[in-house]
Amino acid sequence: MLSLTYEGCDVGFEPTNDGQWRTSLGIQIIPAVVLAALILLFPESPRWLIDHGRTDLGLQTLANLHAHGDINDAWVRAEFSQIQDAITFEHEHAASSFGELFTDKSSFRRLFLACAIQASIQMTGVSAIQYYSVTIYGLMGIEGDKTLQYQAISSVLALIAQLMCILFIDHIGRRWTLIGGNLVNMCTFIVATILLAKFPPGENGNKAAAWGFIITTWAYNVSFSAACGPLSWIIPAEIFDTKTRSKGVMMATMVSFAFNTLIGQVTPIAMTSVGWKFYILFVVSCHPLNSIMKTHSPFA
């Protein structure tokens, strides 16, 4: 039984059949099983083989992948030499410990920026929207399977937006895309906050307000997926130098999932306690000045 309380109104709903959610979850296992089976057929990465002293096998794998097994192919030899040089350089310059991320000023500057970006992206409210939109749809009067249908449409729009980011981000740049994305995110949360305040979920069946909230969440997902979402992973991977990249990206990723868990756990409690006022947090967090301050930070 799923139940949330808004403005003193306790509303709950329950799936009519356990098979509905069991089937949807079970279907997701199919591609995972196929992927797991095919991975058994994959060769080891040539780079991994060379890095672990199995240079002959690494060279042969490169040849099999790119030159029908010809280890004397010019492209294969050039790629093999490049991989060897890169591995040698990384071994000579790799950070010896996580402490270097904090003791080296340049490394700490990059770490601070990467972690700040990951944390702030989660604070735009993406987890609240993705995890609880279906629930709020239901409480706003959207009936039955339509809640999942509208969320599915939102996911498809997000996928298209991510593709647009991939195609155009190198042409329009990172910084202003991030700032613009946060601006649009803020506007959508302002609209969503007003709708939740004026038309509390569960108190009426205002279809116009329900559709307004649905369209707003769609707009948010498009904006987030075209800018903030992808850039939260692109930027940390690009700003670290060779010696700290793996450790720095790992720590930034930990921060991302920590804040993701925080928002996911707090949202239902906060929406029960303060209702629409909780969305004000995301309005403030989405403000584009936050992105500007990070990119102009003394640590940036």
VEXBAPA-65553 format. One record per residue: residue in three letters; residue number from 1; x, y, z of N, C-alpha, C in turn. Coordinates in steps of 0.2 Angstrom, whole numbers, m for minus. Each point is the difference from the previous one (the first is absolute). Example, Ala and Ser with C-alpha at 12.3 -4.5 7.8 and 13.67 -1.06 7.14 Angstrom:
<sites>
   residu   num    n_px    n_py    n_pz   ca_px   ca_py   ca_pz    c_px    c_py    c_pz
      ALA     1      66     m28      39      m4       6       0       4       6       0
      SER     2      m2       5      m4       4       6       1      m4       5       3
</sites>
This chain:
<sites>
   residu   num    n_px    n_py    n_pz   ca_px   ca_py   ca_pz    c_px    c_py    c_pz
      MET     1       4      m6       0      m4       6       0       4       6       0
      LEU     2      m1       5      m5       4       6       0      m4       6       2
      SER     3       2       4       5      m4       5       2       5       6       2
      LEU     4      m3       6      m2       4       6       1      m6       5       3
      THR     5       2       5       4      m4       5       3       2       7      m3
      TYR     6      m5       3      m2       1       7      m3      m5       5       4
      GLU     7       3       5       3      m5       5       3      m5      m3       4
      GLY     8       1      m5       4      m4      m4       4      m5      m5      m3
      CYS     9       1      m1      m7      m4      m5      m3       4      m6      m1
      ASP    10      m2      m6       3       3      m6      m1      m3      m4      m6
      VAL    11       4      m1      m5      m2      m4      m6       4      m6      m1
      GLY    12      m3      m6      m2       5      m5      m1      m3      m4      m6
      PHE    13       4      m4      m3      m3      m4      m6       5      m7       0
      GLU    14      m3      m5      m2       3      m6       0      m1      m4      m7
      PRO    15       6      m3      m2      m1      m4      m7      m5      m5       1
      THR    16      m4      m1      m6      m5      m5       1       2      m7      m1
      ASN    17       6      m1      m2       3      m6      m1       7       0       0
      ASP    18       3      m5       5       7       0       1       4      m2      m7
      GLY    19      m4      m3      m4       4      m2      m7       2       6      m4
      GLN    20      m4       6       1       2       6      m4       7       2       2
      TRP    21       2       1       6       6       2       1       6      m5       0
      ARG    22      m2      m6       1       4      m6      m1       2      m1      m7
      THR    23      m5       1      m4       2      m1      m7       4       5      m3
      SER    24      m1       7       2       4       5      m3       7       0       3
      LEU    25       1      m3       6       7      m1       2       3      m6      m3
      GLY    26      m4      m5      m1       3      m6      m3       3       1      m7
      ILE    27      m4       4      m4       2       1      m7       7       4       0
      GLN    28       2       3       5       6       4       0       6      m5       1
      ILE    29      m2      m6       2       5      m5       1       3      m3      m7
      ILE    30      m5       0      m5       2      m3      m6       6       3      m4
      PRO    31       0       7      m1       6       2      m3       6      m1       4
      ALA    32       0       0       7       5      m1       4       3      m7      m1
      VAL    33      m4      m5       0       2      m7      m2       3       0      m6
      VAL    34      m2       3      m5       3       0      m7       7       3       0
      LEU    35       0       6       3       7       3       1       5      m4       4
      ALA    36      m3      m3       5       5      m4       4       3      m6      m4
      ALA    37      m5      m3      m4       2      m6      m4       5       2      m6
      LEU    38      m1       6      m3       4       2      m5       7       3       2
      ILE    39       0       2       7       7       2       2       5      m6       1
      LEU    40      m3      m6       1       4      m6       0       4      m1      m7
      LEU    41      m3       3      m5       3      m1      m7       5       6      m1
      PHE    42       0       5       4       4       6      m2       8      m1       2
      PRO    43       4       2      m4       7      m1       1       2       5       6
      GLU    44       6      m1       3       2       5       5       2       6      m4
      SER    45       0       6       4       2       6      m3       7       0      m2
      PRO    46       2       2      m6       7       0      m2       4       5       5
      ARG    47      m3       5       2       4       4       5       1      m3       7
      TRP    48      m5      m4       2       1      m4       6       5      m5       0
      LEU    49       0      m3      m6       5      m6      m1       7       3       0
      ILE    50       1       6      m3       7       3      m1       2       2       7
      ASP    51      m5       3       4       1       3       6       2      m5       5
      HIS    52      m2      m6      m1       2      m6       5       5      m5      m3
      GLY    53       4       3      m4       6      m4      m3      m1      m5      m5
      ARG    54      m6       0      m3      m2      m5      m5       0       3      m7
      THR    55       6       3      m1       0       4      m6      m1      m3      m7
      ASP    56       2      m6       0      m1      m4      m7      m7      m1      m1
      LEU    57      m4      m2       5      m7      m2       0      m3       7      m2
      GLY    58       2       5       4      m3       7      m2       1       2      m7
      LEU    59       6      m1      m3       1       2      m7      m5      m4      m4
      GLN    60       0      m7       1      m4      m4      m4      m8       1       0
      THR    61      m2       2       6      m7       3       1      m1       6      m4
      LEU    62       4       5       0       0       6      m4      m1      m2      m7
      ALA    63       5      m5      m2       0      m2      m7      m7      m3      m2
      ASN    64      m2      m5       4      m7      m3      m1      m6       5      m1
      LEU    65       1       5       4      m6       5       0       0       5      m6
      HIS    66       7       1      m2       0       6      m5       3      m2      m7
      ALA    67       4      m6       0       3      m2      m6       0      m7      m2
      HIS    68      m6      m3       2      m1      m7      m2       6      m5       2
      GLY    69       3       2       6       5      m4       3       8       2      m2
      ASP    70       0       5      m5       7       1      m2       4       5       5
      ILE    71       4      m3       4       4       4       5       5       5      m3
      ASN    72       1      m1      m6       5       5      m4      m4       6      m3
      ASP    73      m6       0       1      m4       6      m3       3       6       3
      ALA    74       0       5      m4       3       7       2      m4       3       5
      TRP    75      m7       0      m1      m4       3       5       0      m4       7
      VAL    76       0      m6       0       1      m4       6       6       1       3
      ARG    77       6       1      m3       6       1       3       0       7       3
      ALA    78      m3       5      m3       0       7       2      m4       0       7
      GLU    79      m6      m3       0      m4      m1       5       3      m3       6
      PHE    80       3      m6      m1       4      m4       5       5       5       3
      SER    81       4       3      m4       5       5       3      m3       5       4
      GLN    82      m5       3      m2      m3       6       3      m3      m3       7
      ILE    83      m3      m6       0      m2      m3       7       5      m1       5
      GLN    84       6      m3      m3       6      m1       4       2       7       3
      ASP    85       1       5      m4       2       6       3      m5       3       5
      ALA    86      m6       0      m1      m5       3       4       0      m4       7
      ILE    87       1      m7       0       0      m4       6       7       2       4
      THR    88       5       1      m4       7       2       4      m1       6       3
      PHE    89      m3       5      m4      m1       7       3      m4       0       6
      GLU    90      m6      m4       0      m4       0       6       3      m3       6
      HIS    91       4      m6      m1       3      m3       5       6       5       4
      GLU    92       3       4      m4       5       4       2      m3       6       4
      HIS    93      m6       2      m2      m3       6       3      m7      m1       4
      ALA    94      m1      m6       1      m7      m2       4       1       3       7
      ALA    95      m5       2       3       0       2       7       1      m6       4
      SER    96       4       0       5       2      m5       4      m6      m2       5
      SER    97      m4       5       2      m5      m1       5      m5       5      m1
      PHE    98      m6      m1       3      m5       5       0       2       7       4
      GLY    99       5      m1       4       2       6       3       2       6      m4
      GLU   100       3      m2      m6       3       5      m5      m6       4      m3
      LEU   101      m6      m2       0      m6       4      m2      m1       6       5
      PHE   102       2      m1       6      m1       5       5       6       4       2
      THR   103       6      m3      m1       6       4       1       3       4      m5
      ASP   104      m2      m2      m7       2       4      m5      m5       5      m2
      LYS   105       2       6       0      m5       6      m1      m4      m1      m7
      SER   106       3      m2      m5      m3       0      m7      m5      m6       0
      SER   107       2      m6       3      m4      m6       1      m6       2       4
      PHE   108       1       3       6      m6       1       4      m5       5      m3
      ARG   109       3       5      m4      m5       5      m4      m4      m4      m4
      ARG   110       3      m5      m4      m4      m4      m5      m5      m4       4
      LEU   111       2      m3       6      m5      m5       4      m5       4       2
      PHE   112       1       6       3      m5       4       3      m6       2      m6
      LEU   113       3       2      m5      m5       2      m6      m4      m6      m2
      ALA   114       3      m6      m1      m3      m6      m2      m6      m2       5
      CYS   115       2       0       6      m5      m2       6      m5       5       0
      ALA   116       1       6       0      m5       6       0      m5      m1      m6
      ILE   117       3      m2      m6      m5       0      m5      m4      m6       1
      GLN   118       2      m6       2      m4      m6       1      m5       1       5
      ALA   119       2       3       6      m5       2       5      m5       4      m2
      SER   120       2       6      m3      m5       5      m2      m5      m3      m6
      ILE   121       2      m4      m4      m4      m3      m5      m6      m4       3
      GLN   122       2      m4       6      m5      m4       3      m5       5       4
      MET   123       3       6       2      m4       4       4      m5       4      m5
      THR   124       0      m1      m6      m4       3      m5      m7      m3       1
      GLY   125      m1      m6       3      m6      m3       1      m1      m6      m4
      VAL   126       5      m2      m4      m1      m5      m5      m3      m7       3
      SER   127       3      m1       6      m2      m7       3      m8       1       2
      ALA   128      m2       6       3      m7       1       2      m4      m1      m6
      ILE   129       2       3      m5      m5      m1      m6       0      m7      m3
      GLN   130       6      m3      m1       0      m7      m3      m3      m5       5
      TYR   131       1       1       6      m3      m5       5      m7       0       2
      TYR   132      m2       7       0      m7       1       3      m5       3      m5
      SER   133       2       1      m6      m5       3      m4      m6      m4      m1
      VAL   134       1      m7      m1      m6      m4      m1      m5       0       6
      THR   135       3       1       6      m4       0       6      m4       7       0
      ILE   136       3       5      m2      m3       7       0      m5       0      m5
      TYR   137       1      m3      m6      m5       0      m5      m6      m3       2
      GLY   138       1      m6       4      m6      m3       3      m4       4       5
      LEU   139       4       3       4      m4       4       5      m3       7      m3
      MET   140       2       2      m6      m3       5      m3      m6      m2      m5
      GLY   141      m2      m6       0      m6      m2      m3       1      m4      m6
      ILE   142       7      m1      m2       1      m4      m6      m1      m7       1
      GLU   143      m4      m4      m3      m3      m6       2       4      m6      m3
      GLY   144       1      m5       4       2      m7      m3       7       0      m3
      ASP   145       0      m3      m6       6      m1      m4       2       6      m3
      LYS   146      m4       5      m1       2       6      m3       6       3       4
      THR   147       1      m1       6       5       3       4       7      m3      m3
      LEU   148       0      m6      m1       6      m3      m3       1       2      m7
      GLN   149      m5       1      m3       0       1      m8       4       7       0
      TYR   150      m3       5       4       3       7       0       7       0       2
      GLN   151       2      m4       5       7      m1       2       4      m3      m6
      ALA   152      m2      m5      m3       3      m3      m6       2       5      m5
      ILE   153      m5       5      m2       1       5      m5       5       5       3
      SER   154       0       1       6       6       4       3       6      m3      m1
      SER   155       1      m6       1       6      m4      m1       3       0      m7
      VAL   156      m5       0      m5       2       0      m7       2       7      m2
      LEU   157      m3       5       3       2       7      m2       7       1       3
      ALA   158       1      m3       6       7       1       3       5      m3      m4
      LEU   159      m1      m6      m3       4      m4      m4       2       4      m6
      ILE   160      m5       3      m3       1       4      m6       5       6       1
      ALA   161      m2       3       6       4       6       2       7      m2       2
      GLN   162       2      m5       2       6      m3       1       4      m1      m6
      LEU   163      m3      m2      m5       2      m1      m7       2       7      m3
      MET   164      m4       5       1       2       7      m2       6       3       3
      CYS   165       1      m2       7       5       2       3       7      m3      m3
      ILE   166      m1      m6      m1       6      m4      m3       2       3      m7
      LEU   167      m5       2      m4       1       3      m6       3       7       0
      PHE   168      m2       4       4       1       7       0       5       3       5
      ILE   169       1      m4       6       4       3       6       7       3      m2
      ASP   170       3      m4      m5       7       2      m2       0       7      m4
      HIS   171      m6       2      m3      m1       6      m4      m2       6       5
      ILE   172      m4      m2       5      m2       6       4       3       1       6
      GLY   173       4      m5       2       4       1       6      m3      m2       7
      ARG   174       4      m1       5      m3      m3       6      m3       5       5
      ARG   175       4       5       1      m2       5       6      m7       3      m1
      TRP   176      m1       3      m6      m7       4      m1      m5      m5      m1
      THR   177       1      m6      m2      m5      m5      m1      m2      m2       7
      LEU   178       5      m1       5      m2      m2       7      m4       6       3
      ILE   179       2       6      m1      m3       6       3      m8       0      m3
      GLY   180       0       0      m7      m7       0      m3      m4      m5       2
      GLY   181       2      m6       1      m4      m6       2      m2       1       7
      ASN   182       4       3       5      m2       1       7      m6       6       0
      LEU   183       1       5      m5      m5       5       0      m7      m3      m2
      VAL   184       0      m5      m5      m7      m3      m2      m2      m4       5
      ASN   185       4      m4       4      m2      m4       5      m3       4       6
      MET   186       3       6       1      m3       4       5      m7       2      m2
      CYS   187      m1       2      m6      m7       3      m2      m5      m6       0
      THR   188       2      m6      m2      m5      m5       1      m2      m2       7
      PHE   189       5       1       5      m2      m2       7      m4       6       3
      ILE   190       1       6      m3      m4       5       2      m7      m1      m1
      VAL   191      m1      m2      m7      m7      m2      m2      m3      m6       4
      ALA   192       4      m5       1      m2      m6       3      m2       2       8
      THR   193       4       4       3      m1       2       7      m7       4       0
      ILE   194      m1       5      m5      m6       3       0      m6      m4      m1
      LEU   195       0      m5      m4      m5      m5      m1      m2      m4       6
      LEU   196       5      m2       3      m1      m4       6      m2       4       6
      ALA   197       1       6       0      m2       5       5      m7       1      m1
      LYS   198      m2       2      m6      m7       2      m1      m5      m5      m1
      PHE   199       3      m6      m2      m5      m6      m1       4      m6       3
      PRO   200      m1       0       7       3      m6       4      m2      m6      m3
      PRO   201       4      m5      m1      m1      m7      m2      m5      m3       5
      GLY   202      m5      m3      m3      m5      m4       4      m6       4       2
      GLU   203       0       7      m1      m5       4       3      m5       1      m6
      ASN   204       1      m1      m6      m4       2      m5       2      m4      m6
      GLY   205      m4       0      m5       2      m4      m6       1       5      m6
      ASN   206       3       6       1       1       5      m5       5      m3      m5
      LYS   207      m3      m2      m6       3      m3      m6       5       5      m3
      ALA   208      m1       7       0       4       5      m3       7       0       4
      ALA   209      m1       0       7       6       0       4       4      m6       0
      ALA   210      m4      m6      m1       4      m6      m1       4       0      m6
      TRP   211      m3       2      m6       4       0      m6       5       5       0
      GLY   212      m1       6       4       5       5       1       6      m3       3
      PHE   213      m1      m4       5       6      m3       4       3      m6      m5
      ILE   214      m4      m3      m3       3      m5      m5       5       3      m5
      ILE   215      m3       5      m3       4       4      m5       6       3       3
      THR   216       0       2       6       5       3       3       6      m5       2
      THR   217      m2      m6       2       5      m5       1       3      m2      m6
      TRP   218      m4       0      m6       3      m2      m6       5       5      m2
      ALA   219      m1       6       1       4       6      m2       7      m1       4
      TYR   220      m1      m1       7       5      m1       4       5      m6      m2
      ASN   221      m3      m5      m2       4      m6      m2       4       1      m6
      VAL   222      m3       4      m5       3       2      m6       6       4       1
      SER   223      m1       5       4       5       5       2       6      m3       4
      PHE   224      m2      m4       5       5      m4       4       4      m5      m5
      SER   225      m3      m3      m4       3      m5      m4       4       3      m6
      ALA   226      m1       6      m2       3       3      m5       6       4       2
      ALA   227       1       1       7       5       4       2       3      m3       7
      CYS   228      m3       1       5       3      m1       7       1      m7       1
      GLY   229      m4      m5      m2       1      m7       1       7      m3      m3
      PRO   230       0       1      m7       6      m2      m3       6       3       2
      LEU   231       0       7       1       6       4       2       2      m2       7
      SER   232      m4      m2       4       3      m2       7       4      m6      m1
      TRP   233       0      m4      m5       5      m5      m1       6       2      m5
      ILE   234      m2       4      m5       5       2      m5       6       4       4
      ILE   235      m3       5       3       5       5       3       5      m3       5
      PRO   236      m2      m4       5       5      m3       4       5      m5      m3
      ALA   237      m2      m3      m6       4      m4      m3       5       4      m4
      GLU   238      m1       6      m2       4       4      m4       5       4       4
      ILE   239      m2       2       6       4       5       4       6      m3       4
      PHE   240       0      m6       1       6      m3       4       6      m2      m5
      ASP   241       6       1       3       6      m2      m4       0      m8       0
      THR   242       5      m2      m3       1      m8      m1       1      m3       7
      LYS   243       4       3       4       2      m4       6      m6       0       5
      THR   244      m5       4       0      m5       0       5      m7      m1      m3
      ARG   245      m1      m1      m7      m6      m1      m3      m4      m6       3
      SER   246       2      m6       1      m4      m5       2      m2       1       7
      LYS   247       5       2       5      m2       1       7      m5       6       0
      GLY   248       1       5      m3      m4       6       0      m7      m1      m2
      VAL   249      m1      m3      m6      m6      m2      m3      m4      m5       5
      MET   250       4      m4       3      m3      m5       5      m4       4       6
      MET   251       4       5       2      m2       3       6      m6       5      m2
      ALA   252       0       3      m6      m5       4      m2      m7      m4      m1
      THR   253       1      m6      m3      m5      m5      m1      m4      m2       7
      MET   254       5      m1       5      m3      m2       7      m4       6       3
      VAL   255       2       6      m2      m4       6       3      m6       0      m4
      SER   256       0      m1      m6      m7       0      m4      m5      m5       3
      PHE   257       2      m6       1      m4      m5       3      m2       1       7
      ALA   258       4       3       4      m1       2       6      m6       5       1
      PHE   259       0       5      m5      m5       5       0      m6      m3      m3
      ASN   260       1      m4      m5      m6      m4      m3      m4      m3       5
      THR   261       3      m4       5      m3      m4       5      m3       5       5
      LEU   262       3       6       1      m2       4       5      m7       3      m2
      ILE   263       0       2      m7      m7       3      m2      m5      m5      m1
      GLY   264       2      m6      m2      m5      m6      m1      m3      m1       7
      GLN   265       4       0       5      m3      m2       7      m4       6       3
      VAL   266       3       6      m1      m4       6       4      m6       2      m4
      THR   267      m1      m1      m6      m5       3      m4      m7      m2       3
      PRO   268      m2      m7       1      m6      m2       2      m2       3       7
      ILE   269       6       0       4      m1       3       7      m2       8       0
      ALA   270       4       3      m5       0       7       0      m7       2      m3
      MET   271      m2      m3      m5      m7       1      m4      m5      m1       5
      THR   272       0      m5       5      m5      m1       5       0       5       5
      SER   273       6       3       2       1       5       5      m2       7      m2
      VAL   274       3       2      m6      m1       7      m2      m3       1      m7
      GLY   275      m2      m6      m3      m3       1      m6       4       3      m6
      TRP   276      m4       5      m3       3       3      m6       6       4       2
      LYS   277       1       2       6       5       5       3       7      m4      m2
      PHE   278       0      m6       0       6      m4      m1       3       1      m7
      TYR   279      m4       2      m5       2       1      m6       4       7      m1
      ILE   280      m1       4       5       4       7       0       8      m2       1
      LEU   281       1      m5       3       7      m2       1       3      m1      m7
      PHE   282      m3      m3      m4       2      m2      m7       0       7      m4
      VAL   283      m5       4       1       0       6      m4       7       4       2
      VAL   284       2       0       6       6       4       2       6      m4      m3
      SER   285       0      m6       1       6      m4      m2       1       0      m8
      CYS   286      m5       1      m4       0       0      m7       2       7      m2
      HIS   287       0       5       4       2       7      m2       7       0      m4
      PRO   288       0       3      m6       6       0      m4       6       3       3
      LEU   289      m2       5       5       6       3       4       4      m6       3
      ASN   290      m3      m5       2       4      m6       3       5      m2      m5
      SER   291      m1      m1      m6       4      m3      m5       6       6      m1
      ILE   292      m2       6      m1       4       5      m1       6       1       6
      MET   293      m3      m1       6       5       1       6       5      m6       0
      LYS   294      m3      m6      m2       5      m6       0       5       1      m6
      THR   295      m2       3      m6       5       0      m5       5       6       1
      HIS   296      m2       5       5       4       5       2       3       0       7
      SER   297      m1      m6       3       2      m1       6       8       0       1
      PRO   298       3       2       5       7       0       1       3      m7      m1
      PHE   299      m5      m5       1       3      m7       0      m1      m3      m8
      ALA   300      m4       4      m4      m1      m2      m7       5       1      m5
</sites>
